[in-house]
Amino acid sequence: MNQRLILSSALASVLAMGAIAPAAAQDKAKEKCYGIAKAGQNDCANLSGTHSCAGQSKADMGADEWKYVPKGTCKDMKGMTADEAKMGMKK
């Protein structure tokens, strides 16, 4: 029974690694765009460190909040790169 558990765990690990690779490839076609997320629609932790999860932004268009957008579209949406957002926060 222990061998069966070990084999199942190993197989699950291999399958999980296969699921991660396509996600990484998808991220290459996207970029983080700061300052465009509406309240509760951010994709992950913010620059200021007040939260660490998606969907926790409290205000629309917070300079430290971001969303993934197709590469090359952030500027069209009036968004900022991480460096631009950090500079804006220092002011």
N, C-alpha and C positions, 0 to 999 in steps of 0.2 A: 504494500500500500504506500509506503514512503517513496518508493521509486516512481510510482504513478503520480504522486503529488509533485515531485521534483520535475518530472517530464512535463507535466501540465504547466507548471510555473515557467519552465524554460520556453515552452511553445508560446505561452502568453507574452513573454518578454520579446520574443522574436517578432510576433505579430504586431505588438505595440510599436516597435521600432519602425516597422514598415508603414504604420499609420502616421508617424511623425515626419517622415521624409517628404510626403506630398505637401504637408502644411508648411514646411520650411521653404519649399519651392514656390508656394503661393505667396509667401511673405516677400519674396524678391520682387514681385510685380506690384507691391504696395509700399507706401511710406507713411510714417507718422506725420500727421498734420495737426499742429497746435492752434488753439484759439477758435476752432470751428464747432466743437461738440456742444450740443444742447444739454441742459440739465438732465442727468440720469442716462445720457447716451454716450459717455466716454468709453473708450475701449480698454483702459487699464489704469494703473497707478499714475498719479499726477506728479509734476516736477516738484511741487512744494512739499510733498510727502504727507499731506493731510489725509490721504486714503491710499489703499493699495489694490483696489479692485475696480472692475468695469461697472458702469452704471451708478457710481457713487458721486458724480459731480453734482454740486448744489445749484450752480448758476449757468446760464447760457453763455457760451463763447468765452469761458475762462481761459486766460492766456496759458495757464499751466496744464490744461486738459487737452487730450488728443484723441483722434480717431484715425484708423487706417483708411487711406484713400488710394485709388490707383496712382501709380507713380506719374509725376508730372502734372497732377491736377490740383495740388495744394495751393499754389499761388493763385490759380484761377478762382479758388474758393475764399481768397483773402486770408489764407492761413499762414502759419509760420513754421520754420524748422525748429528743432530743439534748441539750437544755439540762439536763434532770434527770440524764442520764448524766454530763455534764461536771461538774456540781455534786457528784455522788457520787464521782467520781474525785479531786476536790480534797481530800476528807476524809482 
